[in-house]
Amino acid sequence: MVYRFNGTANALEAYQKGSWAEEDDEDSTRQLVKLQALSMLGYHPLEVVYWAAYVAPQIFRLGNHECQHKRVAKVGAMSRWFWTLYVVLDICITMQRLNKLRRRLRDSLYATSCGANALAKRQAMRRKERLLVLQLWRDVLYLPNAIHRSFPKGLLPESCVQLFGLAESVVGLVQAWPQAGTPA
């Protein structure tokens, strides 16, 4: 619960200062990152309301019991629409960063320098490329679940939701593994 409040502050700071953008991001990528922060400014407060109404319905009454259940489900679904938007924007951002990196990598292969420094830079770019591809896979695997959760009754069978969740978490573990991002 504390994360939800902290997440709102983090998203506000990211929106105002652009702290989620990378140093070498292009302007179009920076704008998408800003939109991502805005989506989290919608997600986090709604998720707090959803959590509070779900966990403590006697305290946070939204009508009679049946009406409250429907309203709580609606609030949860609305918060997940913002989360789905975040995931879609992350796919776009990751694709832009990946394309830019691949252009830089291609240009470095055509460069005449073949020294140790040039090789080390190419290796670092390859590691970053691998991390971006893994991030893209995570987003693509998470998107069906984000869409599913954006509807009060869901869209997918529970077995599909679990399968996508498992696949996304395995890719996340591979992405977080120390060899994925540390220098060789």
RODO-2510 file (C-alpha; in nm, 4 decimals, decimal comma):
residues 184
     n   res          X          Y          Z
     1     m     0,0000     0,0000     0,0000
     2     v     0,2819     0,2371     0,0842
     3     y     0,4240     0,1742    -0,2648
     4     r     0,1021     0,3078    -0,4203
     5     f     0,1432     0,6411    -0,2415
     6     n     0,5151     0,6466    -0,3133
     7     g     0,4460     0,5520    -0,6747
     8     t     0,2314     0,8618    -0,7191
     9     a     0,5104     1,0857    -0,5893
    10     n     0,7647     0,9041    -0,8063
    11     a     0,5454     0,9436    -1,1158
    12     l     0,4873     1,3126    -1,0424
    13     e     0,8614     1,3708    -1,0088
    14     a     0,9223     1,1777    -1,3320
    15     y     0,6606     1,3837    -1,5133
    16     q     0,7979     1,7155    -1,3878
    17     k     1,1708     1,6419    -1,4201
    18     g     1,1849     1,3658    -1,6804
    19     s     1,3780     1,1367    -1,4454
    20     w     1,2533     0,8178    -1,6160
    21     a     1,4149     0,9213    -1,9453
    22     e     1,7640     0,8058    -2,0318
    23     e     2,0394     1,0580    -2,0939
    24     d     2,0614     0,9939    -2,4681
    25     d     1,6859     0,9612    -2,5364
    26     e     1,5518     1,1533    -2,8320
    27     d     1,2781     1,4150    -2,7807
    28     s     1,0035     1,1825    -2,9059
    29     t     1,1125     0,9157    -2,6567
    30     r     1,1212     1,1724    -2,3769
    31     q     0,7621     1,2718    -2,4597
    32     l     0,6519     0,9077    -2,4435
    33     v     0,8287     0,8703    -2,1090
    34     k     0,6383     1,1763    -1,9864
    35     l     0,3120     1,0158    -2,0997
    36     q     0,4162     0,7025    -1,9125
    37     a     0,4547     0,9081    -1,5952
    38     l     0,1105     1,0612    -1,6549
    39     s    -0,0396     0,7146    -1,6892
    40     m     0,1047     0,6235    -1,3507
    41     l    -0,0440     0,9429    -1,2053
    42     g    -0,3803     0,7962    -1,3050
    43     y    -0,3005     0,4403    -1,2020
    44     h    -0,1641     0,4823    -0,8495
    45     p    -0,4450     0,6930    -0,6932
    46     l    -0,7157     0,4742    -0,8488
    47     e    -0,5373     0,1619    -0,7283
    48     v    -0,5327     0,3053    -0,3740
    49     v    -0,9080     0,3688    -0,3907
    50     y    -0,9617     0,0182    -0,5315
    51     w    -0,7493    -0,1416    -0,2614
    52     a    -0,9138     0,0518     0,0187
    53     a    -1,2672    -0,0206    -0,1040
    54     y    -1,1852    -0,3884    -0,1600
    55     v    -1,0040    -0,4486     0,1691
    56     a    -1,2135    -0,2297     0,3952
    57     p    -1,5616    -0,2047     0,2381
    58     q    -1,7221    -0,1131     0,5712
    59     i    -1,5047     0,1958     0,5998
    60     f    -1,5141     0,3035     0,2344
    61     r    -1,8764     0,2588     0,1347
    62     l    -1,9630     0,3121    -0,2314
    63     g    -2,3339     0,2248    -0,2075
    64     n    -2,5135    -0,0981    -0,1086
    65     h    -2,3208    -0,4268    -0,1107
    66     e    -2,4015    -0,5355    -0,4678
    67     c    -2,3603    -0,1853    -0,6049
    68     q    -2,0350    -0,1433    -0,4126
    69     h    -1,8907    -0,4636    -0,5590
    70     k    -1,9599    -0,3409    -0,9130
    71     r    -1,8184     0,0040    -0,8428
    72     v    -1,5058    -0,1377    -0,6824
    73     a    -1,4543    -0,3622    -0,9847
    74     k    -1,4991    -0,0595    -1,2130
    75     v    -1,2438     0,1465    -1,0209
    76     g    -0,9985    -0,1453    -1,0370
    77     a    -1,0535    -0,1803    -1,4109
    78     m    -1,0042     0,1943    -1,4645
    79     s    -0,6739     0,1841    -1,2787
    80     r    -0,5650    -0,1099    -1,4953
    81     w    -0,6425     0,0894    -1,8137
    82     f    -0,3763     0,3342    -1,7023
    83     w    -0,1428     0,0402    -1,6365
    84     t    -0,2169    -0,1012    -1,9840
    85     l    -0,1374     0,2381    -2,1331
    86     y     0,1921     0,2323    -1,9414
    87     v     0,2797    -0,1090    -2,0898
    88     v     0,1896     0,0002    -2,4452
    89     l     0,4005     0,3142    -2,4040
    90     d     0,6863     0,1029    -2,2682
    91     i     0,6722    -0,1104    -2,5842
    92     c     0,6973     0,2044    -2,7965
    93     i     0,9794     0,3490    -2,5855
    94     t     1,1739     0,0231    -2,5853
    95     m     1,1349    -0,0080    -2,9636
    96     q     1,2643     0,3471    -3,0134
    97     r     1,5627     0,2847    -2,7864
    98     l     1,6324    -0,0500    -2,9525
    99     n     1,6189     0,0965    -3,3029
   100     k     1,8490     0,3826    -3,2033
   101     l     2,0937     0,1416    -3,0413
   102     r     2,0922    -0,0877    -3,3441
   103     r     2,1674     0,2087    -3,5723
   104     r     2,4587     0,3046    -3,3485
   105     l     2,5775    -0,0555    -3,3428
   106     r     2,5561    -0,0830    -3,7212
   107     d     2,7466     0,2444    -3,7606
   108     s     3,0157     0,1226    -3,5209
   109     l     3,0617    -0,1949    -3,7265
   110     y     3,1310     0,0157    -4,0350
   111     a     3,3757     0,2355    -3,8467
   112     t     3,7413     0,1770    -3,9176
   113     s     3,8548     0,1617    -3,5541
   114     c     3,9033    -0,1928    -3,4319
   115     g     4,0910    -0,1225    -3,1099
   116     a     4,0132    -0,2612    -2,7693
   117     n     3,8101     0,0489    -2,6821
   118     a     3,5886     0,0121    -2,9913
   119     l     3,5362    -0,3576    -2,9190
   120     a     3,4458    -0,2851    -2,5570
   121     k     3,1915    -0,0239    -2,6700
   122     r     3,0349    -0,2706    -2,9137
   123     q     3,0160    -0,5368    -2,6426
   124     a     2,8461    -0,2893    -2,4092
   125     m     2,6000    -0,1989    -2,6847
   126     r     2,5277    -0,5691    -2,7460
   127     r     2,4569    -0,6198    -2,3733
   128     k     2,2231    -0,3208    -2,3728
   129     e     2,0561    -0,4533    -2,6882
   130     r     1,9956    -0,7866    -2,5152
   131     l     1,8405    -0,6124    -2,2139
   132     l     1,6138    -0,4048    -2,4384
   133     v     1,5007    -0,7147    -2,6287
   134     l     1,4251    -0,8865    -2,2982
   135     q     1,2300    -0,5794    -2,1808
   136     l     1,0322    -0,5876    -2,5035
   137     w     0,9504    -0,9570    -2,4499
   138     r     0,8393    -0,8817    -2,0928
   139     d     0,6082    -0,6065    -2,2125
   140     v     0,4633    -0,8198    -2,4919
   141     l     0,4019    -1,1094    -2,2533
   142     y     0,2518    -0,8801    -1,9896
   143     l     0,0221    -0,6905    -2,2268
   144     p    -0,2469    -0,9638    -2,2562
   145     n    -0,2739    -0,9787    -1,8759
   146     a    -0,2880    -0,5997    -1,8502
   147     i    -0,5701    -0,5928    -2,1045
   148     h    -0,7435    -0,8851    -1,9296
   149     r    -0,7312    -0,7091    -1,5919
   150     s    -0,8648    -0,3886    -1,7488
   151     f    -1,2129    -0,5389    -1,7621
   152     p    -1,4095    -0,6090    -1,4444
   153     k    -1,4752    -0,9702    -1,5436
   154     g    -1,1571    -1,0205    -1,7465
   155     l    -1,1267    -1,1536    -2,1004
   156     l    -0,8949    -1,4533    -2,0847
   157     p    -0,9259    -1,7930    -1,9193
   158     e    -0,7341    -1,8073    -1,5916
   159     s    -0,4910    -2,0648    -1,7369
   160     c    -0,3850    -1,8151    -2,0076
   161     v    -0,3413    -1,5392    -1,7500
   162     q    -0,1188    -1,7684    -1,5437
   163     l     0,0796    -1,8834    -1,8472
   164     f     0,1477    -1,5271    -1,9629
   165     g     0,2391    -1,4295    -1,6066
   166     l     0,4785    -1,7210    -1,5735
   167     a     0,6428    -1,6485    -1,9085
   168     e     0,6824    -1,2795    -1,8235
   169     s     0,8355    -1,3604    -1,4854
   170     v     1,0835    -1,6074    -1,6391
   171     v     1,1945    -1,3423    -1,8892
   172     g     1,2185    -1,0967    -1,5981
   173     l     1,4461    -1,3367    -1,4097
   174     v     1,6670    -1,3762    -1,7165
   175     q     1,6753    -0,9984    -1,7535
   176     a     1,7687    -0,9486    -1,3878
   177     w     2,0331    -1,2221    -1,3863
   178     p     2,3760    -1,0651    -1,3172
   179     q     2,5286    -1,1642    -1,6525
   180     a     2,2515    -0,9865    -1,8433
   181     g     2,3698    -0,6353    -1,7706
   182     t     2,7126    -0,6447    -1,6098
   183     p     3,0369    -0,6060    -1,8007
   184     a     3,2148    -0,9260    -1,8959
***
